Amino acid sequence: MEVKQAVTLAKQHIAELFADEGAKNLGLEEVEFDESAGVWRVTIGFSRPWDEPRNVLASLAGEGLAKRTYKIVNVLDSDGQVLSVKTYQSRS
């Protein structure tokens, strides 16, 4: 499969999986292909209603940027099956 297909599958999966939580602003963060495992690792960022600033004062206090959640979606290259969804852990 091509990288665009893997990204599309990952975004669709996240949108469906987190639909009842109001996930929005889905965006591609990074993608890599593990050739030895035949798996695409696609990191998708999104926000949910509770990530938004609660009011104008919160925005003025520097909390204006919505927080984002990052998930790594592992997609099998051979058939597009989603193998797992994991929380992204910063490497720093």
C-alpha distances in whole Angstrom, upper triangle without the diagonal:
4,7,8,6,7,10,11,11,13,15,16,17,19,21,21,22,25,26,29,30,29,26,26,25,21,20,17,19,17,13,13,11,13,12,15,14,10,10,9,13,13,17,18,22,24,28,30,34,35,34,36,39,42,44,45,47,44,42,45,46,42,40,39,35,33,32,28,26,23,21,18,15,13,10,9,6,7,8,8,11,13,15,18,19,22,24,23,26,28,28,31
4,5,5,7,9,10,11,13,15,16,17,19,20,22,23,25,26,29,30,29,26,25,23,20,18,15,17,15,12,12,10,13,13,16,16,12,12,10,13,13,16,17,20,23,27,29,33,34,32,34,37,40,42,43,45,42,40,43,44,40,38,37,33,31,30,27,25,22,20,18,15,14,12,12,9,11,12,10,14,15,17,19,20,22,24,23,26,26,27,30
4,5,5,6,9,10,11,12,14,15,17,18,20,21,23,24,27,27,26,23,22,20,17,15,12,13,11,8,9,8,12,13,16,15,12,11,8,10,9,12,14,17,20,23,26,30,31,29,31,34,37,39,40,42,39,37,40,40,37,35,33,30,28,27,23,22,19,17,15,13,13,11,12,10,13,13,11,14,14,16,17,18,19,21,19,22,23,23,26
4,5,5,6,9,10,11,12,14,15,16,18,20,21,22,26,26,24,21,20,18,15,13,11,13,12,10,12,12,16,16,20,19,16,14,11,12,10,13,13,16,18,22,25,28,30,28,29,32,35,37,38,40,37,35,38,39,36,34,32,28,27,26,22,21,19,17,16,14,14,12,14,12,14,14,12,15,15,18,19,18,20,22,20,24,24,25,28
4,5,5,6,9,10,11,12,14,15,17,18,20,21,24,25,24,21,20,19,16,15,13,15,14,12,13,12,15,16,19,18,14,13,10,12,11,14,14,17,19,23,25,28,30,29,30,34,36,38,40,42,39,37,40,41,37,35,34,30,28,27,23,22,19,17,15,13,13,10,11,10,12,11,8,12,12,15,17,17,19,21,21,24,25,27,30
4,6,5,6,9,10,11,12,14,16,16,18,20,23,23,23,20,19,18,15,13,11,13,12,9,10,10,12,14,17,15,12,9,7,9,7,11,11,15,17,21,23,27,28,27,29,32,35,37,38,40,37,36,39,39,36,33,32,29,26,25,21,19,17,14,12,9,9,7,9,8,11,10,7,10,10,12,13,14,16,18,17,21,22,23,26
4,5,5,6,9,10,11,12,14,15,16,18,21,21,20,17,16,15,11,10,7,10,9,8,10,11,14,16,19,17,15,12,9,9,6,9,9,12,14,18,20,24,25,24,25,29,31,34,35,37,34,32,35,35,32,30,29,25,23,22,18,17,14,12,11,9,10,9,12,11,14,14,10,12,11,14,14,13,15,17,16,19,20,22,25
4,5,5,6,9,10,11,12,14,15,16,20,20,19,16,15,14,11,11,10,13,13,12,14,15,18,19,22,20,17,15,12,12,10,12,10,13,14,18,20,23,25,24,25,29,31,34,35,37,34,33,36,36,33,31,29,26,24,23,19,18,16,14,13,11,12,11,13,13,15,14,10,12,12,15,15,15,17,19,19,22,23,25,28
4,6,5,6,9,10,11,12,14,15,19,19,19,16,16,16,13,13,12,14,14,12,14,14,17,18,21,18,15,13,10,11,9,12,11,14,15,19,20,23,25,24,26,30,32,35,36,38,35,34,37,38,35,32,31,27,25,24,20,18,16,13,12,9,10,8,10,11,13,11,7,9,8,12,12,12,15,17,18,21,23,25,28
4,6,5,6,9,10,10,12,14,17,17,17,14,14,14,10,10,9,12,11,10,12,13,15,18,20,17,15,12,9,9,7,8,8,11,12,16,17,21,23,21,23,27,29,32,34,36,32,31,35,35,32,29,28,25,22,20,17,14,12,10,9,6,8,7,11,12,15,13,9,10,8,11,10,9,12,14,14,18,20,22,25
4,5,5,6,9,10,11,12,15,15,14,11,11,11,7,8,8,11,12,12,15,16,19,21,23,21,19,16,13,12,9,9,7,9,10,13,15,18,20,19,21,24,27,29,31,33,30,28,32,32,29,27,25,22,19,18,15,13,12,10,10,9,11,11,14,15,18,16,12,13,11,14,13,11,14,15,15,19,20,23,25
4,6,5,6,8,10,10,14,15,14,12,12,13,10,11,12,15,16,15,18,19,21,23,25,22,20,17,15,14,12,13,10,13,12,15,16,19,21,21,22,26,28,31,32,35,32,31,34,35,32,29,28,25,22,21,17,16,15,13,13,11,13,12,15,16,18,15,12,12,11,14,14,12,15,17,18,22,24,26,29
4,5,5,6,8,10,13,14,14,12,13,14,11,13,13,15,16,15,17,18,20,22,24,20,19,15,14,13,11,12,10,13,12,15,16,19,21,20,23,26,28,31,33,35,32,31,35,35,32,29,28,25,22,21,17,15,13,11,11,8,11,10,13,15,17,14,11,10,8,11,10,9,12,14,16,20,22,24,27
4,5,5,6,8,11,11,11,8,10,11,8,10,11,13,15,15,17,19,20,23,25,22,21,17,15,13,11,10,8,9,9,11,12,16,17,17,19,23,24,27,30,31,28,27,31,31,29,25,25,22,18,17,13,11,10,8,10,8,11,12,16,18,20,18,14,13,10,13,11,8,11,12,13,17,19,22,25
4,6,6,6,9,10,9,7,8,10,8,11,12,15,17,17,20,22,24,26,28,25,24,20,18,17,14,13,10,11,9,11,11,14,17,16,18,22,23,26,28,30,28,27,30,31,29,25,24,21,18,17,14,13,13,12,13,12,15,15,18,20,22,20,16,16,13,16,14,12,15,15,17,20,22,25,28
4,6,5,8,10,10,9,11,14,12,14,16,18,20,20,22,23,25,27,29,25,24,21,19,18,16,16,13,14,13,14,13,16,18,19,21,24,25,28,31,33,30,30,33,34,32,28,27,25,21,20,17,15,15,13,15,13,15,15,18,20,22,19,16,15,12,15,14,12,15,16,19,22,25,28,30
4,6,8,9,10,9,12,14,12,15,16,18,19,19,22,23,24,26,28,24,23,20,18,17,15,15,13,14,12,13,13,15,17,18,20,24,25,28,31,32,29,29,33,33,31,27,27,24,20,19,16,13,14,11,13,11,14,15,18,20,22,19,16,14,12,13,12,10,12,14,16,20,22,25,28
4,6,5,7,6,9,12,11,14,16,17,19,20,23,24,26,29,30,27,26,22,20,18,16,15,12,12,10,10,9,12,13,14,16,20,21,24,27,29,26,25,29,29,27,24,23,21,17,16,13,11,12,11,14,13,16,17,21,23,25,23,19,18,15,16,14,11,13,13,16,19,21,25,27
4,5,5,6,9,12,11,15,17,19,22,22,25,27,28,31,33,29,28,25,23,21,19,17,14,14,11,11,10,12,14,15,17,20,21,24,26,29,26,26,30,30,28,25,24,22,18,17,15,14,15,14,17,16,19,19,23,25,27,24,21,19,17,19,17,15,17,17,19,22,25,28,30
4,6,8,11,15,15,18,21,22,25,25,28,30,31,34,35,32,31,27,26,24,22,20,17,17,14,13,10,11,13,15,17,20,20,23,26,28,25,26,30,30,28,25,24,23,19,18,17,15,17,16,19,18,22,22,25,28,30,27,24,22,19,21,19,16,18,18,21,24,26,30,31
4,6,9,13,13,16,19,20,23,24,27,29,30,33,35,32,31,27,25,23,21,19,16,14,11,10,7,8,9,11,13,17,17,20,23,25,22,22,26,26,25,21,21,19,15,15,13,12,14,14,18,18,21,22,26,28,30,28,24,23,20,21,19,16,17,16,18,21,23,27,28
4,6,10,11,15,18,19,22,24,27,29,31,34,36,33,32,28,26,23,21,19,15,13,10,8,6,6,9,11,12,15,16,19,21,23,21,21,25,25,24,20,19,17,14,14,13,12,15,15,19,19,22,23,27,29,31,28,25,24,21,23,21,17,18,18,19,22,24,28,29
4,7,7,11,14,16,18,20,23,25,27,31,32,29,28,25,22,20,17,15,11,10,6,6,5,8,10,10,11,15,17,20,22,24,21,21,24,25,23,19,18,16,12,12,10,9,11,12,15,15,19,20,24,26,28,26,22,22,19,21,18,15,16,15,16,19,21,24,26
4,5,9,12,14,18,19,23,25,28,31,33,30,29,25,22,21,17,15,11,9,6,5,6,8,12,11,11,15,17,19,21,23,20,19,23,24,22,18,17,14,11,12,10,10,12,13,16,17,20,21,25,26,29,27,23,23,20,22,20,17,18,17,17,21,22,25,26
4,6,10,12,15,18,21,24,27,30,32,30,28,25,22,20,16,14,10,8,5,6,9,11,13,12,12,15,17,19,20,23,20,19,22,23,20,18,16,13,10,11,9,10,12,13,16,17,20,21,25,26,28,27,23,24,21,23,21,18,19,17,17,20,20,24,25
4,7,9,12,14,18,20,23,26,28,26,25,21,18,16,12,10,7,6,4,7,10,13,15,13,14,18,20,23,24,26,23,22,25,26,23,20,18,15,13,12,9,10,10,11,13,13,16,17,21,22,25,23,19,20,17,20,18,15,16,15,15,18,19,22,23
4,6,9,11,15,18,21,24,26,25,23,20,16,14,11,9,6,5,6,10,13,16,18,15,16,20,23,25,25,27,24,23,26,26,23,21,19,16,14,13,10,11,10,11,12,13,16,17,20,21,24,23,19,20,18,20,18,15,16,15,14,17,17,20,22
4,6,8,12,14,17,20,23,22,20,17,13,11,8,6,5,6,9,13,16,19,21,18,20,23,26,28,29,30,27,25,28,28,25,23,22,18,16,15,12,12,10,10,10,11,14,14,18,18,21,21,17,18,16,18,17,14,15,14,13,16,16,18,20
4,7,11,14,17,20,22,21,20,17,13,11,8,5,5,6,10,13,17,20,21,18,19,22,25,28,28,30,26,25,27,27,24,22,21,17,16,14,11,11,8,9,10,11,14,15,19,19,23,23,19,20,18,19,17,15,14,13,11,13,13,15,16
4,7,11,13,16,19,18,17,14,11,8,6,5,7,9,13,16,20,23,24,21,23,26,29,31,32,33,30,28,31,30,27,25,24,21,19,18,14,14,10,10,9,11,12,14,16,16,20,21,18,19,17,17,16,14,14,14,11,13,13,14,16
4,7,10,13,16,15,13,11,7,6,4,6,9,12,15,19,22,26,27,24,26,29,32,34,35,37,33,32,34,34,31,29,28,24,23,21,17,16,12,11,9,9,10,11,13,13,17,17,15,16,14,15,15,14,14,15,12,15,15,15,18
4,7,9,12,12,11,9,6,5,7,9,12,15,19,22,25,29,30,27,29,32,35,38,39,40,36,35,38,37,33,32,31,27,26,24,20,19,15,14,10,11,10,11,12,12,15,17,15,16,15,15,15,15,15,16,14,16,16,16,19
4,6,9,9,7,6,4,6,9,12,15,18,21,25,28,32,32,30,32,35,38,41,42,43,40,38,41,41,37,35,35,31,29,27,24,22,18,16,12,12,10,9,10,9,12,14,13,14,14,14,15,16,16,18,16,18,19,18,22
4,6,6,6,5,6,7,11,14,17,20,24,27,30,33,34,32,34,37,40,43,44,45,42,40,43,42,39,37,37,33,31,29,25,23,19,17,13,13,10,10,10,9,12,15,14,15,14,13,14,16,16,18,17,18,19,18,22
4,6,5,7,9,11,14,17,20,24,27,30,33,37,37,35,38,41,44,46,48,49,45,44,47,46,42,41,40,36,35,32,29,27,23,20,17,16,13,12,11,9,11,15,15,16,16,15,17,19,19,22,20,22,23,21,25
4,6,8,11,13,16,19,22,26,29,32,34,38,39,37,40,43,45,48,50,50,47,46,48,47,44,42,42,38,37,34,31,28,24,22,18,17,14,14,12,11,13,16,16,17,17,15,17,19,20,22,21,22,23,22,25
4,5,9,11,14,17,20,24,27,30,32,36,36,34,37,40,43,46,48,48,45,44,47,46,43,41,41,37,35,32,29,26,22,19,15,14,11,10,8,9,11,13,13,13,14,12,14,16,17,20,19,21,22,21,25
4,7,10,13,16,19,23,26,29,31,35,36,34,37,40,43,46,47,48,45,44,47,46,43,40,40,36,34,32,28,26,22,19,15,13,10,9,6,5,7,10,11,11,12,11,14,16,18,20,20,22,23,23,27
4,6,9,13,16,19,22,25,27,31,32,30,33,36,39,42,43,44,41,40,43,42,39,37,36,33,31,28,25,22,18,15,12,10,6,6,5,5,8,10,9,10,9,9,11,13,14,17,16,19,20,20,24
4,6,10,12,16,19,23,25,29,30,28,30,33,36,39,40,42,38,37,40,39,36,34,33,30,28,25,22,19,16,13,10,8,6,5,6,6,10,11,9,10,9,10,11,12,13,15,15,17,19,19,22
4,7,10,13,16,20,22,26,27,25,27,30,33,36,37,38,35,34,37,36,33,31,30,27,25,22,18,16,12,10,6,6,5,7,9,10,14,14,12,12,10,10,10,10,10,12,11,13,15,15,19
4,6,10,13,17,19,23,24,22,24,27,30,33,34,35,32,31,34,33,30,28,27,24,22,19,16,14,10,8,5,5,6,8,11,12,15,15,12,13,11,12,11,10,10,12,10,13,15,16,19
4,7,10,14,16,20,21,18,21,24,27,29,31,32,28,27,30,30,26,24,24,20,18,16,12,10,7,5,4,6,9,11,14,16,19,19,16,16,13,14,12,9,9,9,7,11,12,14,16
4,7,10,13,17,18,16,18,21,24,27,28,29,26,25,28,28,25,22,21,18,15,14,10,8,6,5,6,8,11,13,16,17,21,20,16,17,14,15,13,10,10,10,9,13,14,16,19
4,7,10,14,15,12,14,17,20,23,24,26,22,21,24,24,21,18,18,14,12,10,6,6,4,7,9,11,14,16,20,21,25,24,20,20,17,18,16,12,12,10,9,12,13,16,18
4,7,10,12,10,11,15,18,20,22,23,20,19,23,23,20,17,16,13,10,9,5,5,7,9,12,13,17,18,22,24,27,25,21,21,18,20,17,14,14,12,12,15,16,19,21
4,7,8,6,8,11,14,17,18,20,17,16,20,20,18,14,13,11,7,7,5,6,9,11,15,16,20,22,25,27,30,29,25,24,21,23,20,16,16,14,14,17,17,21,22
4,6,5,7,11,12,15,18,20,17,17,20,20,19,15,14,13,9,8,8,8,11,13,17,18,22,23,27,29,32,30,26,25,22,23,20,17,17,15,16,18,20,23,24
4,5,6,9,9,12,15,17,15,15,19,19,18,14,14,13,9,10,10,11,15,17,20,22,25,27,31,33,35,33,30,29,26,27,24,20,20,18,20,22,23,26,27
4,5,8,8,12,15,16,13,14,18,17,16,13,13,12,9,9,10,11,15,17,21,22,26,28,32,34,37,35,31,30,27,28,24,21,20,17,19,20,21,25,26
4,7,9,12,14,15,12,12,16,15,14,10,10,9,5,5,7,9,12,15,19,21,25,27,31,33,36,34,30,29,26,27,24,20,19,16,17,18,19,22,23
4,6,9,11,12,10,9,13,13,12,9,8,7,5,7,9,12,15,18,22,24,27,29,33,35,38,36,33,32,29,30,27,23,22,19,20,21,21,25,25
4,6,8,9,6,6,10,10,10,6,6,7,6,9,12,15,18,21,25,27,31,33,37,38,41,40,36,36,32,33,30,26,25,22,22,23,23,27,26
4,7,8,6,8,11,11,12,9,9,11,10,12,15,17,21,24,28,29,33,35,39,41,44,42,38,38,34,35,32,28,27,24,25,26,26,30,29
4,5,5,7,9,10,12,10,9,12,12,14,18,20,24,27,31,32,36,38,42,44,47,45,41,41,37,39,35,32,31,28,28,29,29,32,31
4,5,5,6,9,10,9,8,12,13,16,19,22,26,29,32,34,38,40,44,45,48,47,43,43,39,41,38,34,33,30,30,30,30,33,32
4,5,5,6,9,9,9,13,14,16,20,23,26,30,33,36,39,41,45,47,50,49,45,44,41,42,39,35,34,30,30,30,29,33,31
4,5,5,7,5,7,10,11,13,16,19,23,26,30,32,36,38,42,43,47,45,42,41,38,39,35,31,30,26,26,27,26,29,28
4,5,6,5,4,7,9,12,16,19,22,26,29,31,35,37,41,42,45,44,40,40,37,38,35,31,30,27,26,26,25,29,27
4,5,7,7,10,13,15,19,22,25,29,32,35,38,40,44,45,49,48,44,44,40,42,38,35,33,30,29,29,28,30,29
4,6,7,11,13,15,18,21,24,28,31,34,37,40,44,45,48,48,44,43,40,41,37,34,32,28,27,27,26,28,27
4,5,8,10,12,16,19,21,25,28,31,34,37,41,42,45,45,41,41,37,38,35,31,29,26,24,24,23,25,23
4,6,7,9,13,16,19,22,26,28,32,34,38,39,43,42,38,38,34,35,32,28,26,23,22,22,21,24,23
4,6,9,12,16,19,22,26,28,32,34,37,39,42,41,37,37,34,35,32,28,27,24,23,23,22,25,24
4,6,9,13,15,19,22,25,28,30,34,35,38,38,34,34,31,32,29,25,24,20,19,20,19,22,21
4,6,10,13,16,20,22,26,28,31,33,36,35,31,31,28,29,26,22,21,18,17,19,18,22,21
4,7,10,13,17,19,23,25,29,31,34,33,29,29,25,26,23,19,18,14,14,15,15,18,18
4,6,10,13,16,19,22,25,27,30,29,26,25,22,23,20,16,15,12,11,13,13,17,17
4,7,10,13,16,19,23,25,28,27,23,22,19,19,16,12,11,8,8,11,12,15,17
4,7,10,13,16,19,21,25,24,20,20,16,17,14,10,9,6,5,8,10,13,15
4,6,10,13,16,18,21,21,17,16,13,13,10,6,5,5,5,9,11,14,17
4,6,10,13,15,18,18,15,14,11,11,8,6,5,6,6,9,12,14,17
4,6,10,12,15,14,11,10,7,8,6,5,7,9,10,13,15,17,20
4,7,9,12,12,9,9,6,5,5,6,8,11,12,15,17,18,22
4,6,9,8,6,6,4,6,8,9,12,15,15,18,21,21,25
4,6,6,5,5,6,7,10,12,15,18,18,21,23,24,27
4,6,6,8,9,10,13,15,18,21,20,23,25,25,29
4,6,8,11,12,15,18,20,24,24,26,28,29,32
4,6,9,11,14,17,20,23,24,27,29,30,33
4,6,9,12,14,17,20,21,24,26,27,31
4,6,9,12,15,18,20,23,25,27,30
4,6,8,11,15,16,19,22,23,27
4,7,10,14,15,18,21,22,26
4,6,10,12,15,18,20,23
4,7,9,12,16,18,21
4,6,9,12,14,18
4,6,10,12,15
4,6,9,12
4,6,9
4,6
4
